[in-house]
């Protein structure tokens, strides 16, 4: 119970800054406290994302699919199952896929923070990549990059991060951390 109270206090006191800054500030916290904080953040992001998806127009939804990482998962799913997008509810299929993706993220997060490969320095290691992404995103928002140029830079940053030598579970955890940071940065889902 005390851990939960500490996590709640910490989550309210660390609202400024990026997710990675918050996690680095929590460096001395136990893996259990970090796990609870990240699980809470992931739950909050998933709830807000699902609410946002439910409330946008069909046109906004289709535009989102074109740029969403999960949109590519949806199109692969439709192709594998030979589903015609004009004959099915693409939004409901997408939301089901998203719910499964978030469940997988929760499992990975829990497994990683309980495993022998857990590295308390993971947050500091991913921060330079987040900072690079943030600079590119800000440049795009200011009009210094086109969306296509930004997406190319984003892909370069992600590839360099994923090419680093690491355990597969650590790689999955890094992907979740990057995803959470991007959701907070791009959509304000914190």
N, C-alpha and C positions, 0 to 999 in steps of 0.2 A: 504494500500500500504506500509506503514511504517513497519507493521508486516511482510509482505512478504520480504522486504529488510533485516530486522533483521534476519529472518529465514535463508535467503540465506547467509548472512554474518556469522551467527553462524554455518551453515553447512560446510562452507569452513574453518572456524577457528578451528573446533573440529574434524578434520580428524584423529588425533592420538587417540589410545585407543579404548576400546570396545564401542558398542552401549550403553550399560548400563552406562558406565562412562560418555558418552556424555549426556545422559538423566539426570543423577544425577547432572552434571555440570549445566544443564538447570533448576534446581529445582525451582528457583524463577520465571521462565518464566510462562506465562499464559497457561492454558490448550489449548487455540487456537494456540499458537506458537508451543507447543509440538505436537499438532495434525498435523499441517502443516509439521513439521520436519519429523514426523513418516510416514505421508502419502507420502512425497517425498522419504523417504528411502524405503518404501514398493514398490512404483512405480519403483524405480531404481532397486531394487532386482528382482522384477517380470520381468522387461524388460531384464535384464541380464540373468536371469534363462531361459526365453523363447528363447533368442538368443542362449544360450549355448545348450539347448535341440535341437534346429534346426540344429546346426552345428556338433553334435557328430554322430559317426557311429552307425549303428544298434546294433552292439556288445556292444559298450559303453552304448547305451541307455538301453539295456536289463540288463546290469550289474548295472546300476544306479537304475533301477526299483527294483532290489533285495534288495537294502539297503535304498531306499527312503521311507519316511513316506507316501508320496503321491502314491507310488507304491502299498501299501496295499489298498488304496482307489480305485485305478484303478482295482485291482484284485477283490475287492468286487463288484464294478460296473459291471464288465464283468460277474461275477457270477450271480448277481441279474437280469441282462438283458439277461442271457443265450446266451452270445456272445462267439463264438469260436475265441480265439486270432489268430489262423492261417487264419481266414476268414475275419478279419477286420484290419483296420489300427490302430494298438495299439497306435502308437505315436500320431496320430491326436486325438484319443479319450482321451489320457492322457493329451495332451495340452489343450483340451477343458475343462477337469476336473480341470486342474491347473488354467486356467483363471477364472473359477467359484470360486475356492478356494480363489484366490487373491481378487476377487470382494467381497466375504464374509468377508475377513480380513479387507478390506477397510471400509466396513459398520460397522463392530464391532469396529474398531479403532475410527471411527467418533462418533458412538453411545456412547462408553465408555467415551471419553473425554468430551462429552456434558452432561453426566448423573449425577445424584445425588450420585452415588456410586464411582465417580472418586476419586482416592486417589493419591495425588501428591507424596507419598512415595512409590508407587508401584515399581519404578525403583530400589530403594535401597533394597527393600524386595526381588527382584528377583536376584540381583547381586550375593549373595553367591552361588546360584544354578549355575549361569553362570560360576562363578570362578571354582566350582567343576568340571563342564563339561569341561572347558578349560584345567584343570590339567589332566583329564583323556584322552582328545583328544591329548594333547601334549605327554603324556606317550605312547599312541598308535603310534604316528608318530615317536617316538624315538625307537620303537620296544619293549617297556616294557610291552605292552598289545597286545594280538591278537585282530583282528576285533571283534570276538565273545565276548571276555571279555569286550572290550570297549562298545559294544552294550548292554551288561548286566548292566554295570555301568551306561550307559546313561539312561537306562530304570529305574533303581533305583532312580537316581536323578530326573527324570521327575515325577515318581510316588510320591516321597516325596513332591515335589512342588505342585502337583495336589491334594494331600490329605489335604493340609492346608485348614482350614475353611475360605471360602470366597464366595462372591456373584457369581452366574454363569457368569455374564458379566465380572467380574474381572478375573475369571478363563480363559475365552476366551481371554481376553486381555493379560494375562500372557503367554498363549500359543503362541500368535502372537509375543510377545517380545522375547520369547525363540527361536522361529522359525527364526526371523530376525537375532538375534545374531548368531545362528548356521550357517545361510547362509553366513554371513560375515566371520565367523571363518573358516568354512570348505571349502568354495568355493571362498572366496574373493569377494563375490557379495556385494559390499558396494556402 
